[in-house]
Amino acid sequence: MKCKVYQRAVLFLLSILISSSLMAQTAAERREQLSRMIPQHPGQLGALAPENLAKDRPAPAFDLTGTWFVDLSEGFSNFMYGPPYPEFIGQTKLDFEEGQRARAEGRPYRDAIGQCFPAGIPMIMTRVWPIAMVQLPTVIYMVSNFNNSFRQIFLDGRDYSDPDLVIYSYNGESIGHWEGDELVVNTRYIETYNHFIDTGIPISEDFRMQERMRLLENGEVLEIEHIMTDPNGWVGEWRNTKRWLRVDYTDIGEVECLPDLNDNLPSTQAGQDGLTR
């Protein structure tokens, strides 16, 4: 019994010594100790670093902070980015034609979103859910109520990540700059796996998207012209303009995609040809 009491006392004293030793280190020393665990981009302050936020910058043309909802007042199908469509080529042309046949027949085709794959850009922008946007001098954060998909647009003048080190993602890496009363956003490094536009139109790693954003009607309407290119999928530019309405009496909440529940929906049943074609 005495031995156990002695062991506990020793462990207690050791814990105090270790805690005291850690507290004796500065925050900078502790960060250095954990540096191998913390993702970093050397030479570039993070978007939320106080030093970065405090830098002098020209005033932005507008502030997107708020909650927005895609304007489908002219028809529900306006969530899609065509028609009109560009001239598709190669396998993309065949995939597009098969998708159109499937849609006409009312059957799913490459319904990756229904299987809980991320919608990715550009489709995440037109899901029928609100999007919360928070604009800071260095970055715009966007969180869609559709699966809480996260997107950030850097405004702090940084360059794109090293292509040999970057991790591709479904919303890509977006960098914006101001041109008069427009915010111009260019996005690259976009994940291609089960990432489709409209009805099963694939993208390649050469897919790029530019968005030209402006506010209309005293800030009540957000308009975005999308200019998409993919030399492996279509000829020239695929252009489409969408609008969003400011909605002040709503908030976004937590949403998770659960495959076992989605499997009960007729359009997303497991085993359907849509995802495997």
Phi and psi restraints in degrees (value plus and minus 20) as a CYANA .aco file:
   2 LYS   PHI     -82.4   -42.4
   2 LYS   PSI     -56.8   -16.8
   3 CYS   PHI     -81.6   -41.6
   3 CYS   PSI     -63.1   -23.1
   4 LYS   PHI     -84.8   -44.8
   4 LYS   PSI     -61.3   -21.3
   5 VAL   PHI     -81.9   -41.9
   5 VAL   PSI     -62.3   -22.3
   6 TYR   PHI     -82.8   -42.8
   6 TYR   PSI     -63.3   -23.3
   7 GLN   PHI     -82.9   -42.9
   7 GLN   PSI     -61.5   -21.5
   8 ARG   PHI     -84.5   -44.5
   8 ARG   PSI     -59.0   -19.0
   9 ALA   PHI     -85.2   -45.2
   9 ALA   PSI     -61.0   -21.0
  10 VAL   PHI     -83.5   -43.5
  10 VAL   PSI     -65.7   -25.7
  11 LEU   PHI     -82.0   -42.0
  11 LEU   PSI     -58.9   -18.9
  12 PHE   PHI     -83.7   -43.7
  12 PHE   PSI     -63.6   -23.6
  13 LEU   PHI     -86.3   -46.3
  13 LEU   PSI     -59.6   -19.6
  14 LEU   PHI     -82.5   -42.5
  14 LEU   PSI     -60.8   -20.8
  15 SER   PHI     -83.4   -43.4
  15 SER   PSI     -57.5   -17.5
  16 ILE   PHI     -85.9   -45.9
  16 ILE   PSI     -62.6   -22.6
  17 LEU   PHI     -83.4   -43.4
  17 LEU   PSI     -63.5   -23.5
  18 ILE   PHI     -84.1   -44.1
  18 ILE   PSI     -63.7   -23.7
  19 SER   PHI     -83.8   -43.8
  19 SER   PSI     -60.1   -20.1
  20 SER   PHI     -85.1   -45.1
  20 SER   PSI     -58.9   -18.9
  21 SER   PHI     -84.5   -44.5
  21 SER   PSI     -62.8   -22.8
  22 LEU   PHI     -85.4   -45.4
  22 LEU   PSI     -62.2   -22.2
  23 MET   PHI     -86.5   -46.5
  23 MET   PSI     -44.8    -4.8
  24 ALA   PHI     -91.9   -51.9
  24 ALA   PSI     -40.9    -0.9
  25 GLN   PHI     -97.0   -57.0
  25 GLN   PSI     127.6   167.6
  26 THR   PHI     -97.5   -57.5
  26 THR   PSI     145.6   185.6
  27 ALA   PHI     -79.6   -39.6
  27 ALA   PSI     -59.2   -19.2
  28 ALA   PHI     -83.1   -43.1
  28 ALA   PSI     -60.0   -20.0
  29 GLU   PHI     -87.3   -47.3
  29 GLU   PSI     -59.7   -19.7
  30 ARG   PHI     -89.0   -49.0
  30 ARG   PSI     -56.4   -16.4
  31 ARG   PHI     -83.1   -43.1
  31 ARG   PSI     -61.6   -21.6
  32 GLU   PHI     -83.6   -43.6
  32 GLU   PSI     -58.3   -18.3
  33 GLN   PHI     -82.5   -42.5
  33 GLN   PSI     -52.2   -12.2
  34 LEU   PHI    -120.3   -80.3
  34 LEU   PSI     -10.1    29.9
  35 SER   PHI     -79.9   -39.9
  35 SER   PSI     -51.3   -11.3
  36 ARG   PHI     -92.0   -52.0
  36 ARG   PSI     -37.4     2.6
  37 MET   PHI    -115.9   -75.9
  37 MET   PSI     -39.0     1.0
  38 ILE   PHI    -116.7   -76.7
  38 ILE   PSI      99.2   139.2
  39 PRO   PHI     -81.3   -41.3
  39 PRO   PSI     112.1   152.1
  40 GLN   PHI    -161.2  -121.2
  40 GLN   PSI     137.4   177.4
  41 HIS   PHI    -144.7  -104.7
  41 HIS   PSI      74.2   114.2
  42 PRO   PHI     -73.2   -33.2
  42 PRO   PSI     116.0   156.0
  43 GLY   PHI      68.1   108.1
  43 GLY   PSI     -28.8    11.2
  44 GLN   PHI    -146.9  -106.9
  44 GLN   PSI      93.6   133.6
  45 LEU   PHI     -81.4   -41.4
  45 LEU   PSI     125.9   165.9
  46 GLY   PHI     -85.6   -45.6
  46 GLY   PSI     137.1   177.1
  47 ALA   PHI     -82.2   -42.2
  47 ALA   PSI     -46.6    -6.6
  48 LEU   PHI    -121.6   -81.6
  48 LEU   PSI     -14.5    25.5
  49 ALA   PHI     -83.8   -43.8
  49 ALA   PSI     108.1   148.1
  50 PRO   PHI     -71.9   -31.9
  50 PRO   PSI     -58.1   -18.1
  51 GLU   PHI     -83.2   -43.2
  51 GLU   PSI     -58.7   -18.7
  52 ASN   PHI     -90.1   -50.1
  52 ASN   PSI     -64.5   -24.5
  53 LEU   PHI     -82.1   -42.1
  53 LEU   PSI     -50.4   -10.4
  54 ALA   PHI    -104.8   -64.8
  54 ALA   PSI     -26.4    13.6
  55 LYS   PHI     -84.5   -44.5
  55 LYS   PSI     128.2   168.2
  56 ASP   PHI     -91.8   -51.8
  56 ASP   PSI     109.3   149.3
  57 ARG   PHI    -162.5  -122.5
  57 ARG   PSI     132.6   172.6
  58 PRO   PHI     -81.1   -41.1
  58 PRO   PSI     129.6   169.6
  59 ALA   PHI     -85.0   -45.0
  59 ALA   PSI     117.4   157.4
  60 PRO   PHI     -89.2   -49.2
  60 PRO   PSI     136.8   176.8
  61 ALA   PHI     -89.1   -49.1
  61 ALA   PSI     -48.1    -8.1
  62 PHE   PHI    -180.8  -140.8
  62 PHE   PSI     151.7   191.7
  63 ASP   PHI    -144.4  -104.4
  63 ASP   PSI     100.0   140.0
  64 LEU   PHI    -104.9   -64.9
  64 LEU   PSI     -21.0    19.0
  65 THR   PHI     -74.3   -34.3
  65 THR   PSI     105.0   145.0
  66 GLY   PHI     133.1   173.1
  66 GLY   PSI    -192.9  -152.9
  67 THR   PHI    -136.2   -96.2
  67 THR   PSI     114.7   154.7
  68 TRP   PHI    -148.5  -108.5
  68 TRP   PSI     130.2   170.2
  69 PHE   PHI    -154.4  -114.4
  69 PHE   PSI     110.4   150.4
  70 VAL   PHI     -79.7   -39.7
  70 VAL   PSI     116.3   156.3
  71 ASP   PHI    -103.6   -63.6
  71 ASP   PSI      83.7   123.7
  72 LEU   PHI    -128.4   -88.4
  72 LEU   PSI       3.3    43.3
  73 SER   PHI     -84.1   -44.1
  73 SER   PSI     -41.5    -1.5
  74 GLU   PHI    -113.2   -73.2
  74 GLU   PSI     -17.9    22.1
  75 GLY   PHI     124.0   164.0
  75 GLY   PSI     120.2   160.2
  76 PHE   PHI     -81.0   -41.0
  76 PHE   PSI     -52.5   -12.5
  77 SER   PHI     -88.4   -48.4
  77 SER   PSI     -24.6    15.4
  78 ASN   PHI     -88.8   -48.8
  78 ASN   PSI     -26.5    13.5
  79 PHE   PHI     -90.2   -50.2
  79 PHE   PSI     -36.9     3.1
  80 MET   PHI    -105.3   -65.3
  80 MET   PSI     141.5   181.5
  81 TYR   PHI    -120.2   -80.2
  81 TYR   PSI      -8.4    31.6
  82 GLY   PHI    -184.2  -144.2
  82 GLY   PSI     147.2   187.2
  83 PRO   PHI     -93.9   -53.9
  83 PRO   PSI     143.8   183.8
  84 PRO   PHI     -95.5   -55.5
  84 PRO   PSI     134.2   174.2
  85 TYR   PHI    -133.4   -93.4
  85 TYR   PSI     137.5   177.5
  86 PRO   PHI     -95.7   -55.7
  86 PRO   PSI    -199.6  -159.6
  87 GLU   PHI    -101.7   -61.7
  87 GLU   PSI      85.1   125.1
  88 PHE   PHI     -96.2   -56.2
  88 PHE   PSI     132.0   172.0
  89 ILE   PHI    -152.7  -112.7
  89 ILE   PSI     141.0   181.0
  90 GLY   PHI      37.1    77.1
  90 GLY   PSI    -161.6  -121.6
  91 GLN   PHI     -84.1   -44.1
  91 GLN   PSI     -50.9   -10.9
  92 THR   PHI     -81.6   -41.6
  92 THR   PSI     -58.3   -18.3
  93 LYS   PHI     -82.5   -42.5
  93 LYS   PSI     -63.9   -23.9
  94 LEU   PHI     -85.2   -45.2
  94 LEU   PSI     -60.8   -20.8
  95 ASP   PHI     -84.6   -44.6
  95 ASP   PSI     -62.3   -22.3
  96 PHE   PHI     -81.2   -41.2
  96 PHE   PSI     -65.6   -25.6
  97 GLU   PHI     -83.3   -43.3
  97 GLU   PSI     -60.1   -20.1
  98 GLU   PHI     -85.7   -45.7
  98 GLU   PSI     -59.2   -19.2
  99 GLY   PHI     -83.1   -43.1
  99 GLY   PSI     -58.3   -18.3
 100 GLN   PHI     -87.3   -47.3
 100 GLN   PSI     -58.7   -18.7
 101 ARG   PHI     -84.3   -44.3
 101 ARG   PSI     -63.1   -23.1
 102 ALA   PHI     -82.9   -42.9
 102 ALA   PSI     -62.2   -22.2
 103 ARG   PHI     -83.3   -43.3
 103 ARG   PSI     -61.6   -21.6
 104 ALA   PHI     -83.9   -43.9
 104 ALA   PSI     -50.7   -10.7
 105 GLU   PHI    -109.8   -69.8
 105 GLU   PSI     -24.1    15.9
 106 GLY   PHI      53.9    93.9
 106 GLY   PSI       7.6    47.6
 107 ARG   PHI    -136.6   -96.6
 107 ARG   PSI     130.5   170.5
 108 PRO   PHI     -89.2   -49.2
 108 PRO   PSI     130.5   170.5
 109 TYR   PHI    -165.3  -125.3
 109 TYR   PSI      96.9   136.9
 110 ARG   PHI      31.2    71.2
 110 ARG   PSI      28.7    68.7
 111 ASP   PHI    -102.2   -62.2
 111 ASP   PSI      44.8    84.8
 112 ALA   PHI     -83.6   -43.6
 112 ALA   PSI     -57.7   -17.7
 113 ILE   PHI     -81.1   -41.1
 113 ILE   PSI     -59.4   -19.4
 114 GLY   PHI     -87.8   -47.8
 114 GLY   PSI     -37.1     2.9
 115 GLN   PHI    -118.5   -78.5
 115 GLN   PSI      -4.2    35.8
 116 CYS   PHI      57.6    97.6
 116 CYS   PSI      -6.9    33.1
 117 PHE   PHI     -93.5   -53.5
 117 PHE   PSI     128.3   168.3
 118 PRO   PHI     -80.1   -40.1
 118 PRO   PSI     125.5   165.5
 119 ALA   PHI     -86.2   -46.2
 119 ALA   PSI     -59.5   -19.5
 120 GLY   PHI      49.5    89.5
 120 GLY   PSI     148.3   188.3
 121 ILE   PHI    -102.1   -62.1
 121 ILE   PSI     127.0   167.0
 122 PRO   PHI    -106.6   -66.6
 122 PRO   PSI     -28.6    11.4
 123 MET   PHI     -82.5   -42.5
 123 MET   PSI     -49.0    -9.0
 124 ILE   PHI     -82.8   -42.8
 124 ILE   PSI     -45.7    -5.7
 125 MET   PHI     -92.6   -52.6
 125 MET   PSI     -41.9    -1.9
 126 THR   PHI    -136.5   -96.5
 126 THR   PSI      -4.5    35.5
 127 ARG   PHI     -81.0   -41.0
 127 ARG   PSI     130.7   170.7
 128 VAL   PHI    -104.9   -64.9
 128 VAL   PSI      40.6    80.6
 129 TRP   PHI    -163.8  -123.8
 129 TRP   PSI     134.0   174.0
 130 PRO   PHI     -85.6   -45.6
 130 PRO   PSI     136.5   176.5
 131 ILE   PHI    -143.1  -103.1
 131 ILE   PSI     104.7   144.7
 132 ALA   PHI    -110.1   -70.1
 132 ALA   PSI     112.6   152.6
 133 MET   PHI    -146.2  -106.2
 133 MET   PSI     115.0   155.0
 134 VAL   PHI    -147.3  -107.3
 134 VAL   PSI      98.3   138.3
 135 GLN   PHI    -125.9   -85.9
 135 GLN   PSI     107.4   147.4
 136 LEU   PHI    -140.0  -100.0
 136 LEU   PSI     149.5   189.5
 137 PRO   PHI     -79.6   -39.6
 137 PRO   PSI     -44.8    -4.8
 138 THR   PHI    -127.0   -87.0
 138 THR   PSI     -34.6     5.4
 139 VAL   PHI    -184.6  -144.6
 139 VAL   PSI     132.6   172.6
 140 ILE   PHI    -135.8   -95.8
 140 ILE   PSI     104.4   144.4
 141 TYR   PHI    -118.8   -78.8
 141 TYR   PSI     113.5   153.5
 142 MET   PHI    -144.1  -104.1
 142 MET   PSI     110.1   150.1
 143 VAL   PHI    -149.3  -109.3
 143 VAL   PSI      95.9   135.9
 144 SER   PHI    -103.4   -63.4
 144 SER   PSI     122.5   162.5
 145 ASN   PHI     -91.3   -51.3
 145 ASN   PSI     -28.7    11.3
 146 PHE   PHI    -102.7   -62.7
 146 PHE   PSI      79.0   119.0
 147 ASN   PHI      40.9    80.9
 147 ASN   PSI      -1.1    38.9
 148 ASN   PHI      33.2    73.2
 148 ASN   PSI      15.6    55.6
 149 SER   PHI     -79.9   -39.9
 149 SER   PSI     113.3   153.3
 150 PHE   PHI    -127.8   -87.8
 150 PHE   PSI     117.6   157.6
 151 ARG   PHI    -161.9  -121.9
 151 ARG   PSI     124.1   164.1
 152 GLN   PHI    -154.2  -114.2
 152 GLN   PSI     120.0   160.0
 153 ILE   PHI    -137.7   -97.7
 153 ILE   PSI      92.9   132.9
 154 PHE   PHI     -99.1   -59.1
 154 PHE   PSI     115.0   155.0
 155 LEU   PHI    -139.5   -99.5
 155 LEU   PSI     -11.9    28.1
 156 ASP   PHI    -113.5   -73.5
 156 ASP   PSI      -6.2    33.8
 157 GLY   PHI      63.8   103.8
 157 GLY   PSI     -12.3    27.7
 158 ARG   PHI     -89.9   -49.9
 158 ARG   PSI     140.6   180.6
 159 ASP   PHI    -112.7   -72.7
 159 ASP   PSI     150.7   190.7
 160 TYR   PHI     -88.4   -48.4
 160 TYR   PSI     136.2   176.2
 161 SER   PHI     -83.5   -43.5
 161 SER   PSI     138.0   178.0
 162 ASP   PHI     -79.3   -39.3
 162 ASP   PSI     102.1   142.1
 163 PRO   PHI     -81.4   -41.4
 163 PRO   PSI     -41.4    -1.4
 164 ASP   PHI    -103.8   -63.8
 164 ASP   PSI     -31.2     8.8
 165 LEU   PHI    -138.3   -98.3
 165 LEU   PSI     -41.0    -1.0
 166 VAL   PHI     -86.0   -46.0
 166 VAL   PSI     127.9   167.9
 167 ILE   PHI    -120.5   -80.5
 167 ILE   PSI      97.6   137.6
 168 TYR   PHI     -84.2   -44.2
 168 TYR   PSI     125.7   165.7
 169 SER   PHI    -160.2  -120.2
 169 SER   PSI     144.5   184.5
 170 TYR   PHI     -90.1   -50.1
 170 TYR   PSI     -43.9    -3.9
 171 ASN   PHI    -123.6   -83.6
 171 ASN   PSI     -20.9    19.1
 172 GLY   PHI      47.7    87.7
 172 GLY   PSI    -191.0  -151.0
 173 GLU   PHI    -130.3   -90.3
 173 GLU   PSI      99.4   139.4
 174 SER   PHI    -132.5   -92.5
 174 SER   PSI     112.4   152.4
 175 ILE   PHI    -148.5  -108.5
 175 ILE   PSI     110.3   150.3
 176 GLY   PHI    -137.6   -97.6
 176 GLY   PSI     135.9   175.9
 177 HIS   PHI    -168.2  -128.2
 177 HIS   PSI     139.6   179.6
 178 TRP   PHI    -115.2   -75.2
 178 TRP   PSI     114.6   154.6
 179 GLU   PHI    -147.0  -107.0
 179 GLU   PSI      74.1   114.1
 180 GLY   PHI      42.9    82.9
 180 GLY   PSI    -143.5  -103.5
 181 ASP   PHI    -113.9   -73.9
 181 ASP   PSI      -5.1    34.9
 182 GLU   PHI    -136.7   -96.7
 182 GLU   PSI     124.1   164.1
 183 LEU   PHI    -119.8   -79.8
 183 LEU   PSI     101.5   141.5
 184 VAL   PHI    -125.1   -85.1
 184 VAL   PSI     101.8   141.8
 185 VAL   PHI    -140.1  -100.1
 185 VAL   PSI     106.4   146.4
 186 ASN   PHI    -133.7   -93.7
 186 ASN   PSI     114.1   154.1
 187 THR   PHI    -147.8  -107.8
 187 THR   PSI     116.4   156.4
 188 ARG   PHI    -164.8  -124.8
 188 ARG   PSI    -192.9  -152.9
 189 TYR   PHI      39.9    79.9
 189 TYR   PSI      34.0    74.0
 190 ILE   PHI    -125.2   -85.2
 190 ILE   PSI     106.4   146.4
 191 GLU   PHI     -81.4   -41.4
 191 GLU   PSI     116.8   156.8
 192 THR   PHI    -123.1   -83.1
 192 THR   PSI     -37.3     2.7
 193 TYR   PHI     -86.6   -46.6
 193 TYR   PSI      99.5   139.5
 194 ASN   PHI      30.7    70.7
 194 ASN   PSI      21.7    61.7
 195 HIS   PHI    -138.2   -98.2
 195 HIS   PSI      91.2   131.2
 196 PHE   PHI    -148.1  -108.1
 196 PHE   PSI     134.5   174.5
 197 ILE   PHI    -127.5   -87.5
 197 ILE   PSI     118.0   158.0
 198 ASP   PHI      31.5    71.5
 198 ASP   PSI    -145.5  -105.5
 199 THR   PHI    -116.7   -76.7
 199 THR   PSI      59.6    99.6
 200 GLY   PHI      54.1    94.1
 200 GLY   PSI       2.5    42.5
 201 ILE   PHI    -102.7   -62.7
 201 ILE   PSI      96.3   136.3
 202 PRO   PHI     -99.5   -59.5
 202 PRO   PSI     144.7   184.7
 203 ILE   PHI    -144.8  -104.8
 203 ILE   PSI     140.4   180.4
 204 SER   PHI    -132.9   -92.9
 204 SER   PSI     157.2   197.2
 205 GLU   PHI     -88.0   -48.0
 205 GLU   PSI     -30.1     9.9
 206 ASP   PHI    -111.0   -71.0
 206 ASP   PSI     -15.9    24.1
 207 PHE   PHI     -85.7   -45.7
 207 PHE   PSI     112.3   152.3
 208 ARG   PHI    -153.4  -113.4
 208 ARG   PSI     129.4   169.4
 209 MET   PHI    -155.6  -115.6
 209 MET   PSI     112.8   152.8
 210 GLN   PHI    -134.0   -94.0
 210 GLN   PSI     117.0   157.0
 211 GLU   PHI    -139.7   -99.7
 211 GLU   PSI     112.2   152.2
 212 ARG   PHI    -132.5   -92.5
 212 ARG   PSI      88.4   128.4
 213 MET   PHI    -124.9   -84.9
 213 MET   PSI     120.8   160.8
 214 ARG   PHI    -171.9  -131.9
 214 ARG   PSI     136.0   176.0
 215 LEU   PHI    -120.9   -80.9
 215 LEU   PSI     121.0   161.0
 216 LEU   PHI    -146.6  -106.6
 216 LEU   PSI     149.0   189.0
 217 GLU   PHI      30.5    70.5
 217 GLU   PSI      35.6    75.6
 218 ASN   PHI      36.5    76.5
 218 ASN   PSI      16.2    56.2
 219 GLY   PHI      63.3   103.3
 219 GLY   PSI     -12.9    27.1
 220 GLU   PHI    -105.5   -65.5
 220 GLU   PSI     -37.7     2.3
 221 VAL   PHI    -148.4  -108.4
 221 VAL   PSI     111.4   151.4
 222 LEU   PHI    -124.2   -84.2
 222 LEU   PSI     104.4   144.4
 223 GLU   PHI    -132.9   -92.9
 223 GLU   PSI     113.0   153.0
 224 ILE   PHI    -149.7  -109.7
 224 ILE   PSI     101.4   141.4
 225 GLU   PHI    -112.1   -72.1
 225 GLU   PSI     103.7   143.7
 226 HIS   PHI    -118.8   -78.8
 226 HIS   PSI     110.4   150.4
 227 ILE   PHI    -144.2  -104.2
 227 ILE   PSI      86.2   126.2
 228 MET   PHI    -132.9   -92.9
 228 MET   PSI     117.7   157.7
 229 THR   PHI    -151.6  -111.6
 229 THR   PSI     124.7   164.7
 230 ASP   PHI    -178.7  -138.7
 230 ASP   PSI      77.2   117.2
 231 PRO   PHI     -82.4   -42.4
 231 PRO   PSI     -34.5     5.5
 232 ASN   PHI    -108.1   -68.1
 232 ASN   PSI     -31.5     8.5
 233 GLY   PHI    -139.4   -99.4
 233 GLY   PSI     -50.7   -10.7
 234 TRP   PHI    -175.5  -135.5
 234 TRP   PSI     147.0   187.0
 235 VAL   PHI    -111.3   -71.3
 235 VAL   PSI     108.7   148.7
 236 GLY   PHI      48.6    88.6
 236 GLY   PSI    -166.9  -126.9
 237 GLU   PHI    -120.2   -80.2
 237 GLU   PSI     121.1   161.1
 238 TRP   PHI    -125.3   -85.3
 238 TRP   PSI      92.1   132.1
 239 ARG   PHI    -131.6   -91.6
 239 ARG   PSI     122.2   162.2
 240 ASN   PHI    -178.9  -138.9
 240 ASN   PSI     119.1   159.1
 241 THR   PHI    -135.5   -95.5
 241 THR   PSI     110.8   150.8
 242 LYS   PHI    -143.0  -103.0
 242 LYS   PSI     140.6   180.6
 243 ARG   PHI    -150.9  -110.9
 243 ARG   PSI     129.6   169.6
 244 TRP   PHI    -146.8  -106.8
 244 TRP   PSI     127.1   167.1
 245 LEU   PHI    -124.6   -84.6
 245 LEU   PSI     115.6   155.6
 246 ARG   PHI     -88.4   -48.4
 246 ARG   PSI     109.6   149.6
 247 VAL   PHI    -145.6  -105.6
 247 VAL   PSI      88.5   128.5
 248 ASP   PHI    -111.2   -71.2
 248 ASP   PSI     -31.1     8.9
 249 TYR   PHI    -129.2   -89.2
 249 TYR   PSI      21.6    61.6
 250 THR   PHI    -171.3  -131.3
 250 THR   PSI     140.8   180.8
 251 ASP   PHI    -157.2  -117.2
 251 ASP   PSI     143.6   183.6
 252 ILE   PHI    -116.8   -76.8
 252 ILE   PSI     133.8   173.8
 253 GLY   PHI    -147.2  -107.2
 253 GLY   PSI    -196.8  -156.8
 254 GLU   PHI     -96.3   -56.3
 254 GLU   PSI     113.2   153.2
 255 VAL   PHI    -157.4  -117.4
 255 VAL   PSI     112.2   152.2
 256 GLU   PHI    -140.5  -100.5
 256 GLU   PSI     126.1   166.1
 257 CYS   PHI    -116.0   -76.0
 257 CYS   PSI     101.6   141.6
 258 LEU   PHI    -134.9   -94.9
 258 LEU   PSI      88.7   128.7
 259 PRO   PHI     -76.5   -36.5
 259 PRO   PSI     -56.3   -16.3
 260 ASP   PHI     -87.5   -47.5
 260 ASP   PSI     -47.5    -7.5
 261 LEU   PHI     -99.7   -59.7
 261 LEU   PSI     -60.7   -20.7
 262 ASN   PHI     -82.8   -42.8
 262 ASN   PSI     -48.7    -8.7
 263 ASP   PHI     -83.7   -43.7
 263 ASP   PSI     -37.2     2.8
 264 ASN   PHI    -105.1   -65.1
 264 ASN   PSI     -26.3    13.7
 265 LEU   PHI    -106.5   -66.5
 265 LEU   PSI     112.5   152.5
 266 PRO   PHI     -74.2   -34.2
 266 PRO   PSI     -53.8   -13.8
 267 SER   PHI    -103.0   -63.0
 267 SER   PSI     -27.0    13.0
 268 THR   PHI    -152.2  -112.2
 268 THR   PSI       3.8    43.8
 269 GLN   PHI     -83.2   -43.2
 269 GLN   PSI     118.9   158.9
 270 ALA   PHI     -81.6   -41.6
 270 ALA   PSI     120.8   160.8
 271 GLY   PHI      76.2   116.2
 271 GLY   PSI     -30.4     9.6
 272 GLN   PHI     -87.2   -47.2
 272 GLN   PSI     132.3   172.3
 273 ASP   PHI     -88.5   -48.5
 273 ASP   PSI     -37.2     2.8
 274 GLY   PHI     -73.6   -33.6
 274 GLY   PSI     -63.3   -23.3
 275 LEU   PHI    -105.6   -65.6
 275 LEU   PSI     -41.0    -1.0
 276 THR   PHI    -121.2   -81.2
 276 THR   PSI     -31.1     8.9
